Amino acid sequence: MTGRISGFQSLGAVDGPGLRCVVFFQGCNLRCKYCHNPETWAADGGYEISAEALVEKIDRLVPYIKNGGVTASGGEPLLQWRFVTEFFRRLKEKGIHTAVDTSGVCDARHAEEVLRYTDLVICDIKATDPEKFRALTGGELSCVYDFLSVTEKLGIPLWIRQVIVPGLNDDNASVISLGQEARRYGNLEKIELLPFRKLCAEKYENEGIDFPMKDIPECDKEKLSDLQKLL
């Protein structure tokens, strides 16, 4: 079985516990205004690879990731749920920890197939207000909650994240709302706030796409720390 990926990071340190191989899957059904990986949007971009070849690539790095694992990111990895299911199944046969980094905007029934071979879910909830979520991403917040309910049903450890953007969600009310929604799920382990950064601006230029948030300032480190404490 083959799938399409955009890129491969050998030793990532921020996409789950420990050092990890991170596979960036091609294709995304959202158009988040602050997306860091616009090169992953097109479903026919990137390159094709088999699950077997991807696992062989990871095999060579097992000594380095033995206390970490592998994270499927994107793009939206759950759009390629059949391929990720096969990929994760092969990894679990080798005893490798698996994590999926997702927006949660997916078909929850298909996602459940992937989750049977998943050790950790990292879900980036873009906003907790349905209208704000739709305006920011073009997607529906209800899909995220359907997906999170499946992770709870299966008892999979859950990390919830949100990118903090000045003027958009860097207020106390938005962060408190995130905390309230996240704590509805009994499998929640951690809530993380991530700072909005513009390192991706060059990617937009290379792709010939306008970066909608090019004039928004980056998130202040002290402000982020205060919001994390509030959370």
Secondary structure, 3 states (H helix, E strand, C coil): CEEEEEEEEEEECCCCCCCEEEEEECCCCCCCCCCCCHHHCCCCCCEEEEHHHHHHHHHCCHHHHCCCEEEEECCCHHHHHHHHHHHHHHHHHCCCCEEEEECCCCCHHHHHHHHCCCCEEEEECCCCCHHHHHHHHCCCHHHHHHHHHHHHHHCCCEEEEEEECCCCCCCHHHHHHHHHHHCCCCCEEEEEEEECCCCCHHHHHHHCCCCCCCCCCCCCHHHHHHHHHHC
